[in-house]
Amino acid sequence: MTTTRDKMIAGAADLMSRRGVNATSMRNVVRHTATPRGSISHHFPGGKQQMIAEAVTFAGKQVSIPLERAMNERGVIGGLRAFVASWRRQLEATGFEAGCPVLAVAVDRYVGEASDRDDETAQQHLLDLADGVFADWRQIMRSALLREGVAAERAERLATLVVASIEGTVAMCRANRSADALDQVQEELETVLSSALARTPG
């Protein structure tokens, strides 16, 4: 059962993916999710900082859980295809309006509500959270590559390449209003990964 709190966190993540961090105000989240304004202080005593932080964690898990499942069940190439397909679905379902809320945190300077006291501390905390999410996605990819015999250092570099490529391409697709770049990047990543897997012993 989805609670009001869960609905607000998911709504904040959705707004961040469409408009960025600064446009994701408490008031806009309430309007976007059709939730009671009085529930803000109850569910998020830490205000906007807390809500954005929890939205980042939520958004990270929305990717990491299915990504890990796909890598475990389908292997590196199949997992990559599922990863790309999930981003393509989101882009197309939102008319290329929604990108990655975690990337939004990484590129958008945090500006709090009027009651917030320390935007700089909040900014650093949010960047740390975003960095942790990207690291989690890379680790999932790295672990899948290691299972298929890729050496540790190469697996680390390839995992970073995949995550960075997809994140950047999602932004390009939003600007172009087309998934063509995602298709091109997927094809090249499959080539690179297949080559690395072909060189593994056994």
Secondary structure, 3 states (H helix, E strand, C coil): CCCHHHHHHHHHHHHHHHHCCCCCCHHHHHHHHCCCCCHHHHHCCCHHHHHHHHHHHHHHHHHHHHHHHHHHHHHHHHHHHHHHHHHHHHHHHCCCCCCCHHHHHHHCCCCCCCCCCCHHHHHHHHHHHHHHHHHHHHHHHHHHHHHCCCCHHHHHHHHHHHHHHHHHHHHHHHHHCCCHHHHHHHHHHHHHHHHHHHCCCC
